[in-house]
Amino acid sequence: MGLFNRVSKIWSQDMAIDLGTANTLVVLKGQGVVLNEPSVVAVVDSKGKKSVLAVGDEAKTMLGRTPGNIQAIRPLRDGVIADFIVTEEMIKHFIKKVHKRSTFANPRILICVPTGSTPVERKAIQDSALAAGARRVQLIEEPIAAAIGAGLPISEATGSMVVDIGGGTTEIAVMSLGGVVYSNSLRVAGDAMDHSLQNFMRKEYNLLIGDGTAEKIKKEIGTAIPTNNNKYPVKGRDIRSGTPKEVNITEEDTSEALNPILKDMINGIKDALENTPPELSADLVDMGLTLTGGGALLKNIDKRFSKETGLPVHIADDPLACVAIGTGKALDQEETFSSILSEY
């Protein structure tokens, strides 16, 4: 090992990154989650040369509000890199933000990937992190990280099932003995819920709303099973007159809007159960399934899934950070989890 590598190892702490479509979380070895920001980058185009204006929280406030020469970009789509250069800049920014002593920062990085991502997509994620200054990059599949973060006994000979509802993908996996027995990656998740709410508002109320407003509706009044008649005011643009207007919607409205998305997820869970070996199915009757990811915060989603699958459904303690926490644990206990970490 050369002197530079030895020095950089001392100066750079190992990092775990949950590179999500909606949010990116960073865990530093031994410190827990140190950064949680939206996966958004604002880019300025001046005379054909692009430069980064803002990343994360600051860039998210610009989404849908930018003038002509500024673009607010979400570089990941469906958990996969859509814009290679912007992703690299974003990872670089987060590494610098976490490592204040940025001159020597070239850490070992562990990154989560969706189970359905192809070897080419995985290599793109790895290359982005290496180009952003990582010393070594390893990958871990999202549902495994989610299961570790939720404290499930994945190394034991019992079946564990995780449904991780992120921004771009819903990861469904059945695990046993530290490996994945069945996994599926659905391209419907939090973003699809937002789009479904936008379509519903357009059809039912002739109201055009932006992504940010749709996300707000989902968080404030969105539900899988309506339980009250509370009203929630939504502002947007009237399709017919083109002027701004406000309408009141109910929980009933949101559950109707979200129903097609939830049905897709339930069908995905049923497929997973049909493809699970009988011995593990027997374990799941008692263990049930664990929900992680931001989508697990949707009101009554656990009740709806339980009703449709007949299994007990648990929501992880900190669903939003669950994948990042699990990735951090895998980073800390490298010997234990070495068999599930991969490189391309």
C-alpha positions as CSV (number, residue, x, y, z in Angstrom):
1,M,0.0,0.0,0.0
2,G,1.5,3.3,-1.1
3,L,2.0,6.3,1.3
4,F,-0.8,8.2,-0.4
5,N,-3.3,5.3,0.1
6,R,-2.2,5.0,3.8
7,V,-2.7,8.7,4.4
8,S,-6.0,8.9,2.6
9,K,-7.2,5.9,4.6
10,I,-6.5,7.8,7.8
11,W,-8.1,11.0,6.5
12,S,-11.1,9.5,4.8
13,Q,-13.9,7.7,6.7
14,D,-15.7,5.0,5.0
15,M,-19.2,5.9,3.7
16,A,-22.4,4.2,2.9
17,I,-24.7,5.9,0.5
18,D,-28.4,5.2,-0.2
19,L,-28.6,6.8,-3.6
20,G,-32.3,7.1,-4.0
21,T,-34.5,8.6,-6.8
22,A,-36.1,11.0,-4.3
23,N,-33.5,11.3,-1.5
24,T,-29.8,10.5,-0.9
25,L,-28.7,9.5,2.6
26,V,-25.1,9.2,3.7
27,V,-23.9,7.2,6.6
28,L,-20.3,7.6,8.0
29,K,-18.7,4.6,9.6
30,G,-19.4,4.7,13.3
31,Q,-21.5,7.9,13.1
32,G,-24.9,6.9,11.7
33,V,-26.8,9.1,9.2
34,V,-25.0,12.4,8.7
35,L,-26.8,13.7,5.6
36,N,-30.3,13.3,4.2
37,E,-31.0,15.5,1.2
38,P,-33.2,15.4,-2.0
39,S,-31.5,13.9,-5.1
40,V,-31.8,17.1,-7.1
41,V,-29.2,19.1,-8.8
42,A,-29.7,22.6,-10.3
43,V,-27.6,23.3,-13.4
44,V,-26.9,26.6,-15.1
45,D,-26.3,26.7,-18.8
46,S,-24.2,29.7,-19.8
47,K,-23.0,29.8,-23.4
48,G,-23.3,26.0,-23.8
49,K,-21.2,25.3,-20.7
50,K,-23.0,23.7,-17.8
51,S,-22.1,24.3,-14.2
52,V,-23.7,23.2,-10.9
53,L,-25.6,25.9,-9.1
54,A,-27.1,24.0,-6.2
55,V,-27.5,20.4,-4.9
56,G,-30.0,18.8,-2.5
57,D,-32.4,20.9,-0.4
58,E,-31.5,24.1,-2.1
59,A,-32.0,22.7,-5.5
60,K,-35.3,21.0,-4.6
61,T,-36.9,24.4,-3.9
62,M,-36.1,25.3,-7.5
63,L,-38.0,22.3,-9.1
64,G,-40.7,23.6,-11.4
65,R,-39.8,27.3,-10.6
66,T,-36.6,27.9,-12.7
67,P,-36.0,30.5,-15.5
68,G,-34.8,29.4,-18.9
69,N,-31.1,29.1,-18.3
70,I,-31.4,27.1,-15.1
71,Q,-32.5,23.5,-14.9
72,A,-33.4,21.6,-11.8
73,I,-32.6,17.9,-12.6
74,R,-33.3,14.7,-10.7
75,P,-30.4,12.6,-12.1
76,L,-31.9,9.3,-11.0
77,R,-35.0,7.8,-12.5
78,D,-36.6,4.6,-11.1
79,G,-33.5,4.1,-8.9
80,V,-31.2,4.1,-11.9
81,I,-28.8,6.8,-13.2
82,A,-30.5,8.8,-16.0
83,D,-27.8,11.5,-16.1
84,F,-24.3,10.2,-15.6
85,I,-22.4,13.6,-15.3
86,V,-25.0,15.2,-13.0
87,T,-25.0,12.1,-10.7
88,E,-21.2,12.2,-10.5
89,E,-21.4,15.9,-9.5
90,M,-24.0,15.1,-6.9
91,I,-22.0,12.3,-5.3
92,K,-18.9,14.6,-5.3
93,H,-20.9,17.4,-3.6
94,F,-22.2,15.0,-0.9
95,I,-18.7,13.5,-0.3
96,K,-17.3,17.1,0.1
97,K,-20.1,18.1,2.4
98,V,-19.6,15.1,4.7
99,H,-15.8,15.2,4.6
100,K,-15.0,18.8,5.7
101,R,-11.3,18.0,5.0
102,S,-12.1,17.5,1.4
103,T,-8.6,17.7,0.1
104,F,-7.8,14.1,1.1
105,A,-11.4,12.7,0.8
106,N,-11.3,9.5,-1.2
107,P,-13.3,7.2,1.0
108,R,-14.3,3.5,0.5
109,I,-18.0,3.7,-0.4
110,L,-20.8,1.2,-0.2
111,I,-23.9,2.1,-2.4
112,C,-27.3,0.5,-2.5
113,V,-28.7,-0.6,-5.9
114,P,-32.2,-1.8,-6.9
115,T,-32.4,-5.6,-7.3
116,G,-33.8,-5.2,-10.8
117,S,-30.9,-3.1,-12.0
118,T,-28.8,-4.6,-14.8
119,P,-25.0,-5.1,-14.6
120,V,-24.6,-2.1,-17.0
121,E,-26.6,0.1,-14.6
122,R,-24.7,-1.2,-11.6
123,K,-21.4,-0.4,-13.3
124,A,-22.6,3.1,-14.1
125,I,-23.3,3.7,-10.4
126,Q,-19.9,2.4,-9.5
127,D,-18.1,4.4,-12.2
128,S,-19.9,7.6,-11.0
129,A,-18.7,7.1,-7.4
130,L,-15.2,6.3,-8.5
131,A,-15.1,9.4,-10.7
132,A,-16.4,11.4,-7.8
133,G,-13.3,10.4,-5.8
134,A,-14.0,7.1,-4.1
135,R,-11.1,4.8,-3.4
136,R,-13.1,1.7,-3.7
137,V,-16.8,1.1,-4.4
138,Q,-18.9,-1.9,-3.4
139,L,-22.6,-2.4,-4.0
140,I,-25.4,-3.9,-1.9
141,E,-28.9,-4.8,-3.0
142,E,-31.6,-2.5,-1.5
143,P,-33.9,-5.0,0.1
144,I,-31.0,-6.7,1.9
145,A,-29.9,-3.3,3.2
146,A,-33.5,-2.6,4.3
147,A,-33.8,-5.9,6.1
148,I,-30.5,-5.4,7.9
149,G,-31.6,-1.8,8.9
150,A,-35.0,-3.1,10.1
151,G,-33.2,-5.7,12.3
152,L,-34.6,-8.8,10.5
153,P,-32.8,-12.1,11.2
154,I,-31.6,-12.5,7.5
155,S,-28.6,-14.7,8.4
156,E,-30.8,-17.3,10.1
157,A,-32.6,-20.2,8.4
158,T,-36.0,-18.5,8.7
159,G,-37.8,-16.5,6.0
160,S,-37.9,-12.7,6.1
161,M,-39.8,-10.6,3.7
162,V,-39.2,-6.9,3.0
163,V,-41.2,-4.5,0.9
164,D,-39.1,-1.3,0.4
165,I,-41.2,1.5,-1.2
166,G,-38.8,4.2,-2.3
167,G,-39.3,7.1,-4.8
168,G,-38.7,5.3,-8.1
169,T,-38.9,1.6,-7.2
170,T,-40.7,-0.8,-4.9
171,E,-38.3,-3.6,-3.9
172,I,-39.9,-6.8,-2.8
173,A,-37.7,-9.6,-1.5
174,V,-37.8,-12.8,0.5
175,M,-34.6,-13.7,2.3
176,S,-33.1,-16.5,4.2
177,L,-29.5,-17.6,5.3
178,G,-28.1,-14.2,4.3
179,G,-29.2,-14.5,0.7
180,V,-32.2,-13.5,-1.5
181,V,-34.5,-16.3,-2.3
182,Y,-36.9,-14.3,-4.4
183,S,-36.7,-10.6,-5.4
184,N,-38.6,-8.3,-7.7
185,S,-38.2,-4.6,-8.5
186,L,-41.5,-2.8,-9.4
187,R,-41.1,0.6,-11.2
188,V,-44.1,1.9,-9.2
189,A,-43.4,3.7,-5.9
190,G,-43.6,7.2,-4.3
191,D,-43.2,9.1,-7.6
192,A,-46.0,7.0,-9.3
193,M,-48.2,7.9,-6.3
194,D,-47.6,11.6,-7.0
195,H,-48.3,11.2,-10.7
196,S,-51.5,9.3,-9.9
197,L,-52.7,12.2,-7.6
198,Q,-51.8,14.7,-10.4
199,N,-53.9,12.8,-12.9
200,F,-56.8,12.4,-10.5
201,M,-56.8,16.2,-9.8
202,R,-56.8,16.9,-13.5
203,K,-59.7,14.5,-14.3
204,E,-61.9,15.1,-11.3
205,Y,-61.3,18.8,-10.5
206,N,-59.9,20.2,-13.8
207,L,-56.9,21.3,-11.7
208,L,-53.3,21.2,-12.8
209,I,-50.9,20.7,-9.9
210,G,-47.1,20.4,-9.8
211,D,-45.0,17.5,-8.4
212,G,-44.3,19.4,-5.1
213,T,-48.1,19.9,-4.5
214,A,-48.8,16.3,-5.2
215,E,-46.2,15.2,-2.8
216,K,-47.7,17.5,-0.1
217,I,-51.2,16.0,-0.7
218,K,-49.7,12.5,-0.3
219,K,-48.0,13.4,3.0
220,E,-50.8,15.5,4.5
221,I,-54.0,13.6,3.6
222,G,-53.0,10.6,1.4
223,T,-54.3,7.3,2.7
224,A,-54.7,3.7,1.6
225,I,-58.0,3.3,3.5
226,P,-60.1,6.4,4.2
227,T,-61.0,6.9,7.9
228,N,-62.4,10.4,8.1
229,N,-64.0,13.2,6.1
230,N,-61.4,15.9,6.7
231,K,-60.9,18.4,3.9
232,Y,-57.6,19.5,2.5
233,P,-57.2,22.7,0.4
234,V,-55.2,22.3,-2.9
235,K,-54.1,25.2,-5.0
236,G,-53.3,24.9,-8.7
237,R,-54.2,26.1,-12.2
238,D,-57.7,25.7,-13.6
239,I,-57.4,23.9,-17.0
240,R,-60.4,25.7,-18.6
241,S,-59.8,29.2,-17.5
242,G,-56.0,29.1,-17.0
243,T,-56.3,31.0,-13.7
244,P,-55.2,29.9,-10.3
245,K,-57.8,28.3,-8.1
246,E,-58.3,26.3,-4.9
247,V,-60.3,23.2,-4.3
248,N,-60.9,21.0,-1.2
249,I,-60.3,17.3,-1.4
250,T,-61.0,14.4,1.1
251,E,-59.2,11.2,2.1
252,E,-61.7,9.4,0.0
253,D,-60.3,11.2,-3.1
254,T,-56.7,10.3,-2.3
255,S,-57.4,6.7,-1.6
256,E,-59.3,6.5,-5.0
257,A,-56.3,8.2,-6.7
258,L,-53.7,5.9,-5.1
259,N,-55.7,2.7,-5.6
260,P,-54.1,1.7,-8.9
261,I,-50.6,2.1,-7.6
262,L,-51.4,0.2,-4.4
263,K,-53.0,-2.6,-6.4
264,D,-49.8,-3.0,-8.5
265,M,-47.8,-3.3,-5.2
266,I,-50.2,-5.8,-3.8
267,N,-50.0,-7.9,-7.0
268,G,-46.2,-7.8,-6.7
269,I,-46.3,-9.0,-3.1
270,K,-48.7,-11.8,-4.1
271,D,-46.3,-12.9,-6.9
272,A,-43.5,-13.0,-4.4
273,L,-45.5,-15.2,-2.0
274,E,-46.5,-17.5,-4.9
275,N,-42.8,-17.9,-5.8
276,T,-41.6,-18.6,-2.2
277,P,-40.7,-22.2,-1.2
278,P,-43.4,-23.7,1.2
279,E,-41.0,-23.9,4.2
280,L,-40.3,-20.2,4.0
281,S,-44.0,-19.4,3.4
282,A,-44.7,-21.1,6.7
283,D,-42.2,-18.8,8.4
284,L,-43.9,-15.7,6.9
285,V,-47.3,-16.6,8.4
286,D,-45.7,-15.7,11.8
287,M,-43.0,-13.2,10.7
288,G,-45.2,-11.4,8.3
289,L,-43.7,-8.7,6.0
290,T,-41.8,-5.6,6.9
291,L,-42.4,-2.3,5.2
292,T,-39.5,0.2,4.7
293,G,-38.9,3.3,2.6
294,G,-40.7,6.6,2.5
295,G,-43.8,4.9,1.0
296,A,-44.3,3.0,4.3
297,L,-45.3,6.4,5.8
298,L,-48.5,6.5,3.8
299,K,-51.5,6.3,6.2
300,N,-53.0,2.9,6.6
301,I,-50.8,1.2,4.0
302,D,-50.0,-1.6,6.5
303,K,-53.7,-2.2,7.1
304,R,-54.4,-2.4,3.4
305,F,-51.5,-4.8,2.7
306,S,-52.4,-7.0,5.6
307,K,-56.1,-7.1,4.5
308,E,-55.2,-8.1,1.0
309,T,-52.4,-10.6,1.7
310,G,-53.6,-12.1,5.0
311,L,-50.1,-11.6,6.5
312,P,-49.1,-9.5,9.5
313,V,-47.5,-6.3,8.3
314,H,-45.0,-4.3,10.3
315,I,-43.6,-0.9,9.6
316,A,-39.8,-0.5,10.3
317,D,-38.9,1.9,13.1
318,D,-37.4,4.5,10.9
319,P,-38.6,3.6,7.4
320,L,-37.0,6.6,5.6
321,A,-33.5,5.9,6.9
322,C,-33.9,2.1,7.1
323,V,-31.9,1.3,3.9
324,A,-29.2,3.8,4.8
325,I,-28.9,2.4,8.4
326,G,-28.6,-1.2,7.0
327,T,-26.0,-0.1,4.5
328,G,-24.1,1.5,7.4
329,K,-24.3,-1.7,9.4
330,A,-23.0,-3.7,6.4
331,L,-20.1,-1.3,6.2
332,D,-19.3,-1.6,9.9
333,Q,-19.5,-5.4,9.9
334,E,-17.8,-6.1,6.6
335,E,-16.7,-9.6,7.6
336,T,-20.2,-10.7,8.5
337,F,-21.8,-9.4,5.3
338,S,-18.9,-9.8,2.8
339,S,-20.8,-12.4,0.8
340,I,-23.6,-10.0,-0.1
341,L,-21.4,-7.1,-1.1
342,S,-20.4,-7.0,-4.8
343,E,-18.1,-5.1,-7.2
344,Y,-18.3,-4.7,-11.0
